[in-house]
Amino acid sequence: MPINPKQFEEEKNSAKKTAENTIKKMTKKKSFNLRIFENEIPSIKAIALEKGLPYQTLLSSVIHQVTLGVWIKPTNKNLIKTSFTNM
């Protein structure tokens, strides 16, 4: 049975609004305070400099990868450096 044009338009508009709301939620950013050991800051900044990124962007990227399950925790210090520099 064919769908009525008015019902089709309503369904289309509803789907479009849902998609727009989803995109807004996924791209909205919020400030977040993070406490880290002071002696780690120079290393983080050095890694960020190697990548050509601000260190805040590097940290945000790492957190994002962890939440997506993409980042695998390395088992030793050398692997940590390799993992960060290969992002």
N, C-alpha and C positions, 0 to 999 in steps of 0.2 A: 504494500500500500504506500503510495507516494506521500512524502511529508508536505504539509501545507506550508506555503512560503512565509507566512507570518510566524509560525512555530519555528521554522528554520532560522529566520532572522533573530528570534529571541534566543535560541540555542547558541547561535554564532556569537551574539553579543555577550552572552554569559561566559562562554569559553574564552573570549578575548579578554574580558575583565579578570577572570581567574588567572590567565597567563600574565597579564600586566601586574597584578598583585604579587604573584610569585616572583617575578623579576625584581620588583621593588624590594621585597623581603631579602632576596639573595644578594642584592648589591648594596644594601644599607650597611654602613659601618658605624661602629660605636667605639668610643675611647675605652682603653683598658690599661690599668696600671699593673706592672709586673715587677716584682722584686727579684733581682739576680745578684749573685756574688760580685762584689766590686772588682775582684781580680779577673773576672771573665770578660769584662767590658772591652778591654783592649783587643782581645782575641776576636770577639764578635765584630768589632769595628774593622779589624784587619781583614777578616773574611768578607765582610760587606764591601770593603774597598776593592778587593780582588775581583769581586763580582760586578763592581760598578754600581752598587746600590746603596742607598742610605741604610744604616744598620736597623732602623725601625722597620723598613720594608723587608729586609732579610728575615727578621724575627717574625713578622706577620706571615711571610711566606712559609716559614717552617711550621708555625702553628696551623696554618691552613692545610698544609700537607698532612699533618698529624690527624686533623679532624676528618680528612677524607680517607685516611688509612693508606696513603700513598708512601709516606715516609717510614722507612724501616729503621728501628733503633740500632745503631752500630754497637759492636761489643767492645771496642777499645778506642783510645784517643785518636790514633791515626785514621781509623775509619770514620770517626766523627768529622775530622777535617775534610776528608775526601767526600763525604756525603754532602756537607754544606757547600763545598766548592763546586760540586757537580750539579747543583740545582739549576 
